[in-house]
């Protein structure tokens, strides 16, 4: 049976033989082990392998893409022929750009630890460490997921590119409960075993849950807020989606016509870095074969760059940032520059307001203007004179991203990697104090 590296070569050769002018084939082999826990006990242990091939074909100023999980050579050959027939009937894309010509010089990342050797027994032990630490801290019930993921990736293009990479990571998110309305979440994720701390995730989840006992309803209004890492990472994922040049061009971004403008607080810098040594999503090449790199999106408040592939770069008269996506460019690892404040100093700086630890269901009412709302969950706390006085429930944030970016005040000096289902792109984030946030009541 052919492996994914041999199959991408087969796809490219077959597509060229059938008349394609541009071809890219991205093959992957993903190995995943998962441990799920519920009510303080291990409930599910699973392991699976996923393999797939994604194909982009360019023909007479037409571009079409498809993905396949059925990757036998015969099926792929038939699929390539069918794609070319379908593509010939489609309308030309006058923004079409050929694939970038290789070969390229790729910078190897300094350190890559392959975590695929970890057994199911190892992962169960790490999950039990998280559970035990949360219970020791005072949690009554603990639930969550621990995942070990490794992936081998190969890209072949008709533009003289053939490149491989591999990634692996350990991730856990822990939910702890003390009472019905008292919950907290903790996260640990890392590309190395040394930096994976399930006990810290359990501790953080339980600490928040204990503090959330007997939450009270809260008055709608505008408040200064400290965002914890989970919620700030979620919000910054949305900022980086708005920085995709495809979304700007499609009218789905609040960053249209803003390059060079001061759009955020001068103490705020956010970058994408596909080469980050400890980035969970680091890769040395994008889907077109362009080397990935570090790109400053907002630097000290000024919008410096959007994220580009070759097609959007042509439209915007610039260069690819190594963020392809054959259709839409996207971030690899989001990194927010740290500030000067210790976390306890942020609360003194806040004086009076709210501390929000987590959220979900972030939804836009207007992508172009950046109007959105998101439901706050787990620990939400009222702060007076720099101290937590009570916990709060049933609130949502209803505000506007451009206004929030300009209202970012103090930022913590410690940062944390966050990835879970509400934070799809790994984000290295601090705590952040943001002024004058709109708070409304939630039905959740």
RODO-2510 file (C-alpha; in nm, 4 decimals, decimal comma):
residues 444
     n   res          X          Y          Z
     1     x     0,0000     0,0000     0,0000
     2     x     0,1311     0,3459    -0,0916
     3     x     0,1987     0,5937     0,1895
     4     x     0,0870     0,9564     0,1871
     5     x     0,4202     1,0775     0,0474
     6     x     0,3963     0,8435    -0,2506
     7     x     0,0314     0,9320    -0,3055
     8     x     0,0919     1,3074    -0,3350
     9     x     0,3523     1,2324    -0,6000
    10     x     0,1029     1,0097    -0,7836
    11     x    -0,1663     1,2810    -0,7750
    12     x     0,0586     1,5510    -0,9177
    13     x     0,1905     1,3312    -1,1978
    14     x    -0,1585     1,2079    -1,2884
    15     x    -0,3072     1,5578    -1,2932
    16     x    -0,0310     1,6905    -1,5202
    17     x    -0,0747     1,3908    -1,7507
    18     x    -0,4436     1,4802    -1,7819
    19     x    -0,3839     1,8437    -1,8736
    20     x    -0,3637     2,0315    -1,5440
    21     x    -0,1416     2,3394    -1,5487
    22     x    -0,1076     2,3734    -1,1710
    23     x    -0,1320     2,0975    -0,9129
    24     x    -0,0766     2,0771    -0,5393
    25     x    -0,1358     1,7670    -0,3301
    26     x    -0,1227     1,7736     0,0496
    27     x    -0,1149     1,4379     0,2227
    28     x    -0,1331     1,3657     0,5929
    29     x    -0,1246     1,0766     0,8358
    30     x    -0,2684     1,1673     1,1757
    31     x    -0,2476     0,9473     1,4863
    32     x    -0,4640     1,0416     1,7826
    33     x    -0,5088     0,8996     2,1320
    34     x    -0,7828     1,0357     2,3535
    35     x    -0,8797     0,9891     2,7165
    36     x    -1,2106     1,1271     2,8357
    37     x    -1,3056     1,1554     3,2019
    38     x    -1,6355     1,2225     3,3750
    39     x    -1,7470     1,2245     3,7394
    40     x    -1,3857     1,1831     3,8563
    41     x    -1,3313     0,8635     3,6552
    42     x    -1,1856     0,7665     3,3197
    43     x    -1,4850     0,7066     3,0908
    44     x    -1,3422     0,6645     2,7378
    45     x    -1,0063     0,5574     2,5953
    46     x    -0,9761     0,5725     2,2171
    47     x    -0,7049     0,5617     1,9512
    48     x    -0,7449     0,6183     1,5791
    49     x    -0,5565     0,7012     1,2610
    50     x    -0,6759     0,9372     0,9910
    51     x    -0,5145     0,9714     0,6519
    52     x    -0,6185     1,1964     0,3704
    53     x    -0,5214     1,3768     0,0529
    54     x    -0,6261     1,7305    -0,0403
    55     x    -0,5862     1,8363    -0,4029
    56     x    -0,5762     2,1745    -0,5755
    57     x    -0,5826     2,1803    -0,9552
    58     x    -0,5381     2,4869    -1,1751
    59     x    -0,6532     2,4770    -1,5371
    60     x    -0,7114     2,7647    -1,7823
    61     x    -0,7482     3,0259    -1,5057
    62     x    -0,9724     2,7964    -1,3082
    63     x    -0,8947     2,6649    -0,9616
    64     x    -1,0737     2,3798    -0,7906
    65     x    -1,0029     2,1863    -0,4743
    66     x    -1,1175     1,8649    -0,3115
    67     x    -1,0279     1,6319    -0,0245
    68     x    -1,0398     1,2536     0,0046
    69     x    -1,0264     1,0068     0,2901
    70     x    -1,0471     0,7142     0,0500
    71     x    -0,6905     0,7228    -0,0744
    72     x    -0,6284     0,4082    -0,2727
    73     x    -0,4257     0,4848    -0,5891
    74     x    -0,7094     0,3744    -0,8154
    75     x    -0,9650     0,5982    -0,6415
    76     x    -0,7317     0,8971    -0,6499
    77     x    -0,6545     0,8567    -1,0192
    78     x    -1,0250     0,8401    -1,0973
    79     x    -1,0962     1,1415    -0,8775
    80     x    -0,8258     1,3508    -1,0442
    81     x    -0,9704     1,2783    -1,3902
    82     x    -1,3207     1,3642    -1,2694
    83     x    -1,2022     1,6889    -1,1101
    84     x    -1,0393     1,8019    -1,4336
    85     x    -1,3579     1,7269    -1,6312
    86     x    -1,5673     1,9239    -1,3830
    87     x    -1,3158     2,2071    -1,3744
    88     x    -1,3235     2,2524    -1,7512
    89     x    -1,6949     2,3367    -1,7235
    90     x    -1,6486     2,6030    -1,4557
    91     x    -1,6058     2,9758    -1,5148
    92     x    -1,2547     3,1283    -1,5279
    93     x    -1,1272     3,3059    -1,2179
    94     x    -0,9633     3,6258    -1,3355
    95     x    -0,7798     3,6593    -1,0048
    96     x    -0,6095     3,3252    -1,0671
    97     x    -0,2414     3,3112    -0,9730
    98     x    -0,0106     3,0167    -1,0519
    99     x     0,1479     2,8305    -0,7632
   100     x     0,4731     2,9844    -0,6358
   101     x     0,7836     2,8398    -0,7983
   102     x     1,0181     2,6324    -0,5846
   103     x     1,2447     2,5103    -0,4578
   104     x     1,2416     2,7134    -0,1352
   105     x     1,4772     2,7253     0,1599
   106     x     1,2876     2,6041     0,4638
   107     x     1,4031     2,6796     0,8164
   108     x     1,3935     2,3690     1,0308
   109     x     1,2461     2,4242     1,3749
   110     x     1,5002     2,3895     1,6555
   111     x     1,3249     2,1163     1,8474
   112     x     1,0455     1,8749     1,7658
   113     x     0,9570     1,6078     2,0171
   114     x     0,7555     1,3207     1,8715
   115     x     0,4945     1,2376     2,1360
   116     x     0,3459     0,9496     1,9381
   117     x     0,5383     0,7023     2,1556
   118     x     0,3123     0,7738     2,4534
   119     x     0,0831     0,4822     2,5321
   120     x    -0,2809     0,4825     2,6357
   121     x    -0,1632     0,3919     2,9854
   122     x     0,0601     0,7022     2,9922
   123     x    -0,2302     0,9248     2,8944
   124     x    -0,4594     0,7701     3,1554
   125     x    -0,1976     0,8501     3,4203
   126     x    -0,1807     1,2135     3,3090
   127     x    -0,5615     1,2399     3,3134
   128     x    -0,5677     1,0934     3,6652
   129     x    -0,3100     1,3508     3,7760
   130     x    -0,5445     1,6290     3,6560
   131     x    -0,8432     1,4706     3,8316
   132     x    -0,6608     1,4127     4,1593
   133     x    -0,5217     1,7678     4,1687
   134     x    -0,8653     1,9170     4,1117
   135     x    -1,0193     1,7005     4,3858
   136     x    -0,7390     1,7907     4,6246
   137     x    -0,8111     2,1582     4,5634
   138     x    -1,1762     2,1098     4,6578
   139     x    -1,3628     2,0102     4,3416
   140     x    -1,6537     1,7681     4,3887
   141     x    -1,6794     1,6552     4,0270
   142     x    -1,4192     1,6636     3,7505
   143     x    -1,4607     1,6089     3,3768
   144     x    -1,2572     1,6749     3,0653
   145     x    -1,0514     1,5413     2,7788
   146     x    -0,6835     1,4661     2,7233
   147     x    -0,5547     1,4251     2,3675
   148     x    -0,2199     1,3243     2,2211
   149     x    -0,1988     1,4045     1,8524
   150     x     0,0800     1,3506     1,5997
   151     x     0,0738     1,4210     1,2274
   152     x     0,3057     1,3592     0,9331
   153     x     0,2468     1,5943     0,6391
   154     x     0,3793     1,5960     0,2825
   155     x     0,3227     1,8555     0,0069
   156     x     0,4016     1,8079    -0,3621
   157     x     0,3309     2,0721    -0,6276
   158     x     0,3858     2,1038    -0,9990
   159     x     0,5937     2,4166    -0,9236
   160     x     0,8981     2,2198    -0,8053
   161     x     0,8023     2,1775    -0,4394
   162     x     0,8250     1,8580    -0,2401
   163     x     0,8468     1,9103     0,1350
   164     x     0,7610     1,7208     0,4533
   165     x     0,7039     1,8080     0,8180
   166     x     0,5623     1,6527     1,1331
   167     x     0,3963     1,7838     1,4466
   168     x     0,2816     1,6443     1,7794
   169     x     0,1123     1,7844     2,0884
   170     x    -0,0433     1,7026     2,4235
   171     x    -0,3557     1,8887     2,5286
   172     x    -0,6005     1,8680     2,8156
   173     x    -0,8893     2,0800     2,9274
   174     x    -1,0423     2,0160     3,2684
   175     x    -1,3818     2,1234     3,4011
   176     x    -1,4282     2,1210     3,7772
   177     x    -1,7564     2,1570     3,9662
   178     x    -1,8268     2,2349     4,3318
   179     x    -2,2002     2,3067     4,3142
   180     x    -2,4559     2,3143     4,0329
   181     x    -2,3601     2,6676     3,9284
   182     x    -1,9978     2,6568     4,0430
   183     x    -1,7636     2,5551     3,7637
   184     x    -1,4161     2,6347     3,6399
   185     x    -1,1944     2,5393     3,3489
   186     x    -0,8193     2,4783     3,3289
   187     x    -0,6069     2,4067     3,0226
   188     x    -0,2588     2,2743     2,9561
   189     x    -0,1225     2,2167     2,6073
   190     x     0,2320     2,1704     2,4853
   191     x     0,4509     2,0253     2,2136
   192     x     0,6824     1,8724     2,4754
   193     x     0,6237     1,6388     2,7671
   194     x     0,8357     1,8643     2,9901
   195     x     0,5986     2,1585     2,9522
   196     x     0,2745     1,9611     2,9728
   197     x     0,1204     2,0264     3,3157
   198     x    -0,2106     1,8410     3,3679
   199     x    -0,1888     1,9100     3,7409
   200     x    -0,1925     2,2847     3,6727
   201     x    -0,5028     2,2456     3,4556
   202     x    -0,6773     2,0548     3,7367
   203     x    -0,5681     2,3069     3,9993
   204     x    -0,6845     2,6080     3,7951
   205     x    -1,0235     2,4515     3,7172
   206     x    -1,0897     2,3713     4,0844
   207     x    -0,9715     2,7105     4,2137
   208     x    -1,2118     2,8910     3,9815
   209     x    -1,4986     2,6550     4,0661
   210     x    -1,4499     2,7083     4,4415
   211     x    -1,4544     3,0850     4,3952
   212     x    -1,7770     3,0639     4,1936
   213     x    -2,0011     2,9385     4,4753
   214     x    -2,3440     3,1055     4,5059
   215     x    -2,3198     3,3291     4,1952
   216     x    -2,5524     3,6280     4,1781
   217     x    -2,7254     3,8027     3,8916
   218     x    -2,5576     4,1194     3,7707
   219     x    -2,6729     4,4546     3,6404
   220     x    -2,6291     4,5239     3,2697
   221     x    -2,4035     4,8151     3,1841
   222     x    -2,0496     4,9019     3,0837
   223     x    -1,7638     4,7811     3,3019
   224     x    -1,3885     4,7567     3,3036
   225     x    -1,2990     4,3890     3,2687
   226     x    -1,0023     4,1586     3,3208
   227     x    -1,0106     3,8803     3,0625
   228     x    -0,8486     3,5504     3,1590
   229     x    -0,6438     3,3552     2,9014
   230     x    -0,9317     3,1334     2,7780
   231     x    -1,1667     3,4174     2,6862
   232     x    -0,8942     3,6502     2,5583
   233     x    -0,7642     3,3717     2,3311
   234     x    -1,1146     3,3248     2,1917
   235     x    -1,1534     3,6950     2,1190
   236     x    -0,8108     3,7155     1,9548
   237     x    -0,8935     3,4174     1,7301
   238     x    -1,1732     3,6318     1,5919
   239     x    -0,9364     3,9249     1,5409
   240     x    -0,6991     3,7058     1,3400
   241     x    -0,9843     3,5679     1,1305
   242     x    -1,0664     3,9297     1,0471
   243     x    -0,6999     3,9727     0,9429
   244     x    -0,7332     3,7104     0,6682
   245     x    -0,7132     3,9023     0,3399
   246     x    -0,9824     3,6712     0,1978
   247     x    -1,2294     3,7832     0,4672
   248     x    -1,1342     4,1470     0,4138
   249     x    -1,1932     4,1108     0,0388
   250     x    -1,5233     3,9295     0,0980
   251     x    -1,6566     4,2067     0,3223
   252     x    -1,6471     3,9841     0,6314
   253     x    -1,3914     4,1830     0,8283
   254     x    -1,3748     4,4972     1,0401
   255     x    -1,0151     4,5536     0,9179
   256     x    -1,1027     4,6727     0,5665
   257     x    -0,8887     4,9663     0,4420
   258     x    -0,7090     4,9881     0,7766
   259     x    -0,3446     4,9029     0,6856
   260     x    -0,1220     5,1628     0,8498
   261     x    -0,3995     5,2882     1,0780
   262     x    -0,3901     5,2893     1,4566
   263     x    -0,6649     5,0383     1,5293
   264     x    -0,5689     4,9225     1,8799
   265     x    -0,4103     5,0379     2,2023
   266     x    -0,0412     5,1294     2,1551
   267     x     0,0596     4,8667     2,4116
   268     x    -0,0981     4,5850     2,2068
   269     x     0,0930     4,3666     1,9589
   270     x    -0,0354     4,0457     1,8021
   271     x     0,1522     3,8274     1,5549
   272     x     0,1112     3,5049     1,3634
   273     x     0,4118     3,2736     1,3784
   274     x     0,4144     2,9494     1,1814
   275     x     0,7720     2,8859     1,2920
   276     x     0,7219     2,9239     1,6704
   277     x     0,9394     2,6687     1,8492
   278     x     0,6656     2,5718     2,0930
   279     x     0,3693     2,6463     1,8647
   280     x     0,1131     2,3673     1,8575
   281     x     0,0368     2,4377     1,4920
   282     x     0,3878     2,5215     1,3673
   283     x     0,4778     2,4040     1,0190
   284     x     0,7650     2,4995     0,7916
   285     x     0,5489     2,5410     0,4769
   286     x     0,1993     2,6560     0,3895
   287     x    -0,0410     2,4782     0,1534
   288     x     0,1192     2,6398    -0,1526
   289     x     0,4736     2,5486    -0,0460
   290     x     0,5706     2,8999     0,0625
   291     x     0,7843     2,8977     0,3801
   292     x     0,5952     3,0035     0,6905
   293     x     0,7251     3,2908     0,8991
   294     x     0,6530     3,5388     1,1759
   295     x     0,4127     3,8120     1,0657
   296     x     0,3246     4,1131     1,2790
   297     x    -0,0453     4,1803     1,2234
   298     x    -0,0949     4,4580     1,4801
   299     x     0,2223     4,6195     1,6111
   300     x     0,1915     4,8648     1,9020
   301     x    -0,1635     4,9405     1,7971
   302     x    -0,1008     4,9843     1,4237
   303     x    -0,2346     4,7385     1,1630
   304     x     0,0859     4,6297     0,9895
   305     x    -0,0167     4,3309     0,7761
   306     x    -0,2996     4,1067     0,6688
   307     x    -0,2507     3,7317     0,6221
   308     x    -0,2034     3,6344     0,2573
   309     x    -0,1715     3,3468     0,0142
   310     x    -0,0533     3,4152    -0,3422
   311     x    -0,4034     3,4912    -0,4735
   312     x    -0,4911     3,7508    -0,2103
   313     x    -0,1387     3,8946    -0,2317
   314     x    -0,1923     3,9661    -0,6023
   315     x    -0,5227     4,1416    -0,5303
   316     x    -0,3706     4,3529    -0,2538
   317     x    -0,0475     4,4156    -0,4495
   318     x     0,1776     4,2607    -0,1879
   319     x     0,3471     3,9283    -0,1084
   320     x     0,2296     3,6025     0,0410
   321     x     0,2849     3,5861     0,4169
   322     x     0,3071     3,2051     0,4092
   323     x    -0,0477     3,1560     0,5366
   324     x    -0,2124     2,9638     0,2476
   325     x    -0,5015     2,8022     0,2516
   326     x    -0,5621     2,7465    -0,1207
   327     x    -0,8807     2,9519    -0,0847
   328     x    -0,8457     3,1510     0,2371
   329     x    -0,5263     3,2338     0,4286
   330     x    -0,5341     3,1732     0,8031
   331     x    -0,3119     3,2001     1,1097
   332     x    -0,0837     2,9202     1,2344
   333     x    -0,0066     3,0246     1,5933
   334     x    -0,1396     3,3476     1,7432
   335     x     0,1054     3,5154     1,9787
   336     x     0,0196     3,8219     2,1863
   337     x     0,3107     4,0238     2,3198
   338     x     0,3260     4,0212     2,6979
   339     x     0,2963     4,3288     2,9161
   340     x     0,4614     4,4503     3,2343
   341     x     0,2025     4,3618     3,4999
   342     x     0,1962     4,0742     3,7446
   343     x    -0,1477     3,9146     3,7435
   344     x    -0,2336     4,0382     4,0938
   345     x    -0,1305     4,3907     3,9884
   346     x    -0,3962     4,3848     3,7145
   347     x    -0,6683     4,3626     3,9785
   348     x    -0,5264     4,6626     4,1629
   349     x    -0,5124     4,8486     3,8332
   350     x    -0,8729     4,7498     3,7575
   351     x    -0,9994     4,8670     4,0986
   352     x    -1,3696     4,8071     4,0220
   353     x    -1,5178     4,5879     3,7506
   354     x    -1,5375     4,2245     3,6411
   355     x    -1,2982     3,9325     3,6025
   356     x    -1,4180     3,6866     3,3332
   357     x    -1,2404     3,3525     3,2920
   358     x    -1,4136     3,1810     3,0001
   359     x    -1,6756     3,2057     2,7256
   360     x    -1,8455     3,0261     2,4394
   361     x    -2,0832     3,0925     2,1487
   362     x    -1,9111     3,4015     2,0123
   363     x    -2,1339     3,5253     1,7298
   364     x    -2,1217     3,8304     1,5012
   365     x    -2,4192     4,0551     1,4374
   366     x    -2,2153     4,2545     1,1832
   367     x    -1,8820     4,1247     1,0509
   368     x    -1,8010     4,4456     0,8660
   369     x    -1,8375     4,6677     1,1722
   370     x    -1,7209     4,4048     1,4220
   371     x    -2,0378     4,3935     1,6338
   372     x    -2,0586     4,0677     1,8300
   373     x    -2,1761     3,8969     2,1455
   374     x    -2,0431     3,6049     2,3478
   375     x    -2,1749     3,4109     2,6461
   376     x    -1,9607     3,4124     2,9614
   377     x    -1,9250     3,0817     3,1452
   378     x    -1,7507     2,9296     3,4473
   379     x    -1,5904     3,1845     3,6806
   380     x    -1,7222     3,5409     3,6521
   381     x    -1,6370     3,7713     3,9419
   382     x    -1,7197     4,1208     4,0585
   383     x    -1,4130     4,3202     4,1685
   384     x    -1,4167     4,6091     4,4161
   385     x    -1,1073     4,7935     4,5318
   386     x    -0,8922     4,5354     4,3539
   387     x    -1,0463     4,2366     4,5361
   388     x    -1,2968     3,9677     4,4352
   389     x    -1,6156     4,0252     4,6372
   390     x    -1,8654     3,7884     4,4761
   391     x    -1,9266     3,5614     4,1777
   392     x    -2,1677     3,6485     3,8988
   393     x    -2,3825     3,4470     3,6572
   394     x    -2,5919     3,4789     3,3406
   395     x    -2,4086     3,7553     3,1557
   396     x    -2,2892     3,8026     2,8018
   397     x    -2,0544     4,0487     2,6377
   398     x    -2,2246     4,2601     2,3709
   399     x    -1,9736     4,4922     2,2121
   400     x    -1,7586     4,5795     1,9113
   401     x    -1,4118     4,4498     1,8215
   402     x    -1,2600     4,7787     1,6958
   403     x    -1,3689     4,9492     2,0173
   404     x    -1,2320     4,6645     2,2327
   405     x    -0,8934     4,6717     2,0570
   406     x    -0,8575     5,0412     2,1292
   407     x    -0,9612     4,9898     2,4928
   408     x    -0,6958     4,7327     2,5869
   409     x    -0,5134     4,8661     2,8921
   410     x    -0,2798     4,6700     3,1159
   411     x    -0,1473     4,3294     3,0028
   412     x     0,0107     4,0605     3,2194
   413     x     0,3720     3,9518     3,1818
   414     x     0,2850     3,5805     3,2039
   415     x     0,1362     3,4078     2,8996
   416     x    -0,0318     3,0710     2,8452
   417     x    -0,0892     2,8477     2,5429
   418     x    -0,4614     2,7942     2,4872
   419     x    -0,6325     2,5573     2,2461
   420     x    -0,9688     2,3867     2,2890
   421     x    -1,2896     2,3669     2,0871
   422     x    -1,3668     2,7396     2,1324
   423     x    -1,0067     2,8355     2,0438
   424     x    -0,9245     2,6557     1,7195
   425     x    -0,5965     2,8343     1,6480
   426     x    -0,3370     2,7870     1,9258
   427     x    -0,2906     3,1167     2,1077
   428     x    -0,0168     3,2295     2,3454
   429     x    -0,2021     3,4856     2,5524
   430     x    -0,1704     3,6958     2,8669
   431     x    -0,4421     3,8243     3,0962
   432     x    -0,5714     4,1593     2,9705
   433     x    -0,7519     4,4544     3,1272
   434     x    -0,9984     4,6081     2,8815
   435     x    -1,2008     4,9166     2,9634
   436     x    -1,5706     4,9927     2,9234
   437     x    -1,7016     4,6545     2,8063
   438     x    -2,0716     4,6177     2,7292
   439     x    -2,2367     4,3607     2,9593
   440     x    -2,5905     4,2323     2,9075
   441     x    -2,7943     3,9506     3,0595
   442     x    -2,7762     3,6007     2,9127
   443     x    -3,0503     3,3391     2,8986
   444     x    -2,7942     3,0554     2,9350
***
